[in-house]
Amino acid sequence: PVLLGQTPATATAAVGPPDFGGFALVSPTKVEVLYFAESAEITGIRSETISVPQEIKALQLWNEIETRHPGLADIRNQVIFAVRQEYVELGHQLLLLQSGDEIAIIPPININEVEEKSKDIIKFTSEQLSVDEVSQLVISPFCGAISLFVGTTRNNFEGKKVISLEYEAYLPMAENEVRKICSDIRKKWPVKHIAVFHRLGLVPVSEASIIIAVSSAHRTASLEAVSYAIDTLKAKVPIWKKGLLSMKNMCPKECMAWRRPQQ
């Protein structure tokens, strides 16, 4: 979590130039980055001068600093970001930087914030999923929003009655790919906790096959992160499903081939 601030260093992202490779296509400028407390211990320095675009989003600026000092990733949700001695939210607002500006990485004012580190909770299970259980895992006193996606088995497919879906996964790779999704989310949005639970085996109609929960200080970050998570999971994570269809006057019959869960 970070403190909010309306400052001369912020502007609406819509007025800036388009991004190319994540950064605005404008002339670079040199700014001084100041490190305090734990950030100074991680980087091993108290300050440094770096060259960045004059117009850059706050989160992109943090990612640039983190690229120089990867250890900062462990505390990205525990520090306060300041530009020209004014607090700035670590989000998508555009910063208008000038040569010599000070960028400060400040330890949290409330020591309790250090005690709650960000969590990525990933679980594949044959047990029934609980929305309440998953949402409880991402609750944080520093967050005002929890966004959820719940995917359930519907009772039809191409005009045929479905009685259940069956899921299988290449588990080691699936878990690794979900971790990558969580990492990508943290680079794109200032979120606190992420939980991804996926059910394997038979999933009857109306029961959940996947639950994704994300908490953040404000709703926009968690809503966008959840949407990104399910879209990327469907595209990259090695999970397959097939359906059991109910046929009139017949025993249930497997009528759908294994396929990627794109629908």
C-alpha positions in Angstrom: 0.0 0.0 0.0 1.1 3.6 -0.6 -0.2 6.9 0.4 -2.3 9.0 -2.0 -1.3 12.5 -3.1 -2.6 15.0 -5.5 0.6 16.7 -6.7 2.0 18.8 -9.5 3.9 15.7 -10.5 0.7 13.9 -11.6 -1.5 14.3 -14.6 -4.1 12.3 -16.4 -2.6 9.5 -18.5 -4.9 10.1 -21.4 -3.1 13.4 -22.2 0.3 11.8 -22.6 1.9 10.5 -25.7 1.5 6.8 -26.7 3.6 4.2 -25.0 6.2 2.3 -27.0 7.7 -0.7 -25.1 6.2 0.6 -21.9 7.7 4.1 -21.9 6.5 7.3 -23.4 8.4 8.3 -26.6 9.9 11.5 -25.2 13.3 12.9 -24.4 15.0 11.4 -21.3 15.8 13.4 -18.2 18.1 12.7 -15.2 16.5 12.3 -11.8 17.9 11.5 -8.4 16.5 8.4 -6.6 16.8 8.5 -2.8 16.7 5.2 -0.8 15.9 5.1 2.9 15.8 2.3 5.6 15.2 -1.2 4.1 15.4 0.1 0.5 18.9 1.4 1.2 19.9 -1.9 2.7 18.6 -3.8 -0.3 20.3 -1.5 -2.9 23.4 -0.9 -0.9 23.3 2.8 -1.8 21.6 5.9 -0.4 21.1 7.6 -3.8 21.8 7.4 -7.5 21.1 9.4 -10.7 19.2 7.6 -13.4 17.9 8.6 -16.8 14.2 8.1 -17.5 11.6 9.6 -19.9 10.3 13.0 -18.9 6.8 11.6 -19.1 6.4 8.2 -17.4 3.7 6.5 -15.4 4.5 6.0 -11.7 4.3 2.2 -11.9 6.6 2.2 -14.9 9.1 4.4 -13.0 9.1 1.9 -10.1 9.6 -1.0 -12.5 12.6 0.8 -14.0 14.1 1.2 -10.5 13.2 -2.4 -9.6 15.0 -3.6 -12.7 18.2 -2.0 -11.5 17.7 -3.5 -8.0 15.6 -6.7 -8.2 15.6 -7.1 -4.4 13.2 -4.2 -4.2 10.4 -6.5 -5.5 10.1 -7.9 -2.0 9.0 -4.6 -0.5 7.2 -2.9 -3.4 3.9 -3.1 -1.5 5.4 -1.8 1.7 7.0 1.4 0.6 5.8 4.9 0.0 6.7 6.6 -3.3 7.4 10.4 -3.4 8.2 12.8 -6.2 9.5 16.3 -5.5 8.7 15.7 -1.8 5.1 14.9 -2.5 3.4 11.5 -2.0 2.4 9.8 -5.3 0.2 6.7 -5.7 2.1 3.8 -7.3 -0.3 3.4 -10.1 -1.0 4.5 -13.7 -1.0 8.3 -13.4 1.5 10.1 -15.6 4.5 11.8 -13.9 5.9 14.9 -15.6 9.5 14.9 -14.5 12.2 17.6 -14.7 15.9 17.3 -14.6 17.1 17.0 -11.0 13.8 15.9 -9.6 14.1 13.8 -6.4 12.3 10.4 -6.4 12.2 9.0 -2.8 11.6 5.4 -1.8 10.3 5.8 1.8 9.6 3.2 4.5 6.0 2.9 5.7 4.9 5.4 8.3 2.9 2.7 10.0 5.2 -0.1 11.2 2.3 -2.6 11.0 2.4 -2.4 7.3 5.8 -4.2 7.3 4.2 -7.1 9.1 1.8 -7.9 6.2 3.7 -9.0 3.1 2.0 -9.5 -0.2 0.9 -13.1 -0.9 0.3 -15.2 -4.0 -1.8 -18.2 -3.0 -2.0 -20.9 -5.7 -3.9 -24.1 -5.3 -5.0 -27.0 -7.6 -7.4 -29.4 -5.9 -10.0 -32.1 -6.5 -12.1 -30.7 -3.6 -15.0 -28.3 -4.0 -14.0 -24.7 -4.1 -15.4 -22.0 -1.7 -15.8 -18.4 -2.7 -15.8 -17.4 1.0 -12.5 -19.2 1.7 -10.7 -17.7 -1.3 -11.9 -14.2 -0.7 -10.9 -14.3 3.0 -7.3 -15.2 2.0 -6.9 -11.8 0.2 -8.5 -9.5 2.8 -6.1 -6.8 4.0 -6.7 -3.8 6.3 -4.7 -1.7 3.8 -7.1 -2.5 0.9 -10.5 -1.1 0.0 -11.3 -3.5 -2.8 -11.5 -7.3 -3.4 -12.3 -8.4 -6.9 -13.4 -11.9 -7.8 -13.8 -14.1 -10.8 -15.7 -17.4 -10.4 -15.9 -19.8 -13.3 -18.7 -22.4 -13.0 -19.9 -25.4 -15.0 -22.9 -24.4 -17.1 -25.6 -26.9 -18.0 -25.4 -26.8 -21.8 -23.0 -27.0 -24.7 -24.0 -26.5 -28.3 -27.6 -27.3 -27.5 -26.8 -30.5 -25.5 -27.3 -30.9 -21.8 -24.1 -31.0 -19.7 -24.1 -32.7 -16.4 -20.4 -32.0 -15.5 -17.0 -31.0 -16.7 -13.8 -32.9 -16.1 -10.5 -31.0 -15.7 -6.9 -32.2 -15.8 -3.6 -30.2 -15.7 0.1 -30.7 -16.1 0.5 -29.6 -12.5 4.2 -28.5 -12.2 4.0 -26.4 -15.3 0.5 -25.1 -14.5 1.6 -23.9 -11.1 4.7 -22.2 -12.6 2.7 -20.5 -15.2 0.2 -19.2 -12.6 3.1 -17.8 -10.6 4.3 -16.0 -13.7 0.8 -14.5 -14.1 0.9 -13.2 -10.5 4.3 -11.7 -11.1 3.1 -10.0 -14.3 0.1 -8.6 -12.4 2.3 -7.0 -9.8 4.3 -5.3 -12.5 1.2 -3.9 -14.1 -1.0 -3.0 -11.1 -0.5 -2.0 -7.4 -2.3 -5.0 -5.9 -1.8 -6.6 -2.4 -2.8 -10.3 -2.4 -3.6 -12.7 -5.2 -5.3 -16.1 -4.9 -5.9 -18.5 -7.8 -7.7 -21.7 -7.0 -8.5 -24.3 -9.7 -10.4 -27.5 -9.4 -9.4 -30.7 -11.1 -11.4 -33.8 -11.8 -15.2 -33.8 -12.2 -17.0 -30.4 -11.6 -20.8 -30.7 -11.6 -23.1 -28.1 -13.0 -23.2 -24.8 -11.0 -20.1 -25.6 -9.0 -16.9 -23.5 -9.3 -14.0 -24.7 -11.4 -11.9 -21.7 -10.8 -11.8 -18.8 -8.4 -9.5 -15.8 -8.7 -9.4 -13.1 -6.0 -7.3 -10.0 -5.9 -7.2 -7.2 -3.3 -6.0 -3.7 -3.8 -6.3 -0.2 -2.3 -8.7 0.9 -5.0 -11.1 -1.1 -7.2 -9.6 -0.3 -10.6 -6.4 -2.2 -10.0 -8.0 -5.4 -8.7 -10.8 -5.4 -11.3 -8.2 -5.1 -14.2 -5.9 -7.6 -12.6 -8.6 -10.3 -12.2 -9.6 -9.8 -15.9 -6.0 -10.1 -17.0 -5.5 -13.2 -14.8 -8.4 -15.3 -16.2 -7.6 -14.3 -19.8 -3.9 -15.1 -19.5 -4.6 -18.3 -17.6 -6.9 -19.6 -20.4 -4.3 -18.7 -23.0 -1.1 -20.1 -21.3 -1.7 -22.5 -18.4 -1.7 -26.2 -19.4 -5.2 -27.2 -18.3 -7.8 -29.2 -20.3 -11.4 -30.0 -19.9 -14.1 -32.3 -21.4 -17.8 -32.5 -20.7 -20.1 -35.3 -19.7 -23.4 -35.0 -21.6 -26.7 -36.3 -20.6 -28.4 -38.3 -23.3 -32.2 -39.1 -23.2 -33.0 -42.7 -22.1 -29.2 -43.4 -22.0 -26.5 -43.5 -19.4 -24.3 -40.4 -19.3 -21.9 -40.5 -22.1 -18.7 -38.6 -22.8 -19.4 -36.7 -25.9 -16.9 -33.9 -25.8 -13.2 -34.3 -26.6 -10.5 -32.9 -24.3 -10.0 -29.2 -25.2 -8.6 -26.0 -23.8 -11.1 -24.2 -21.6 -11.5 -21.2 -23.8 -15.3 -20.9 -23.2 
